[in-house]
């Protein structure tokens, strides 16, 4: 999956879910999200009728 495809799917999910609070938990094992902080800012916040929170989890190498 590409970052573009992921953003398209999240946008569609946010639109179709009929709930006022939506939480997206994204496990990005392949690190396709280049800037996780910016991604979270774009896909979190208050819309006209929905509150969306996003969490991106990327593995780290020790």
C-alpha positions in Angstrom: 0.0 0.0 0.0 1.2 3.5 -0.7 0.7 6.6 1.5 -1.6 8.0 -1.1 -3.8 4.9 -1.0 -3.9 5.0 2.8 -5.0 8.6 2.8 -7.8 7.8 0.3 -9.0 5.0 2.5 -9.0 7.1 5.7 -10.9 9.8 4.0 -13.5 7.4 2.8 -13.8 5.8 6.2 -14.1 9.2 8.0 -16.9 10.1 5.5 -18.8 6.9 5.7 -18.8 6.2 9.5 -21.9 7.7 11.0 -20.3 8.3 14.5 -19.4 11.6 16.1 -16.1 10.3 17.5 -13.7 8.2 15.3 -10.3 6.8 16.2 -7.9 5.6 13.6 -5.1 3.4 14.9 -2.6 2.8 12.1 0.2 0.3 12.5 2.7 1.3 9.8 5.1 -1.7 9.8 6.6 -0.8 6.4 7.0 2.9 7.3 5.0 4.1 4.3 4.1 7.3 6.2 7.1 9.5 5.8 6.2 12.2 8.3 4.0 10.7 11.0 3.5 13.9 12.9 2.2 15.8 9.9 0.0 12.8 8.9 -1.5 12.8 12.4 -2.3 16.6 12.2 -4.0 16.2 8.9 -6.1 13.2 10.0 -7.0 14.5 13.5 -9.4 17.2 14.5 -12.9 18.4 14.6 -15.0 18.5 11.5 -18.5 19.9 11.2 -20.1 16.9 12.9 -17.2 14.6 13.8 -14.2 14.4 16.0 -11.4 12.3 14.6 -8.2 11.2 16.3 -5.4 9.4 14.6 -2.5 7.4 16.1 0.4 6.1 13.9 2.6 3.4 15.3 5.9 2.7 13.5 8.4 0.1 14.8 11.8 1.3 15.7 15.1 -0.6 15.5 17.2 -0.5 18.7 
